[in-house]
Amino acid sequence: GPMAELPEGTSLTVDNKRFFFDVGSNKYGVFMRVSEVKPTYRNSITVPYKVWAKFGHTFCKYSEEMKK
């Protein structure tokens, strides 16, 4: 795989919710699961390793646009 050792997960707290970023792997490859967790709610998306750079670029593009 692209990484011998997977990086440790991390989280961000915003108001009454937390965002968790967890890296894992399965038979399909390496992925990052991004979870939004509130006291009564949980939702997550799974982003395959092969699109991390494109995903991050898109996210940063919107972040820059919103600063204007």
Residue, then its C-alpha position, 0 to 999 in steps of 0.5 A: g500500500p501507499m503507507a506502511e504505517l497509518p497515521e493516527g486519527t485526530s479530531l476538531t471540536v466546533d460548538n457542540k459537535r466534533f469532527f473525527f479524521d480516522v485513517g484505515s485500510n481494508k481489501y480495497g486500500v487506504f481511506m480516511r473516514v471523516s465523522e461529524v458527531k453530536p450528542t444525538y447524531r453521527n454521520s460520516i463519509t469515507v474518502p479513498y486515498k487515491v483522491w485525498a489530494k484532489f479532495g483537499h484541493t477542492f476543500c481549500k479552493y472553497s475555503e479561499e473563495m469564502k475568504k473573499 
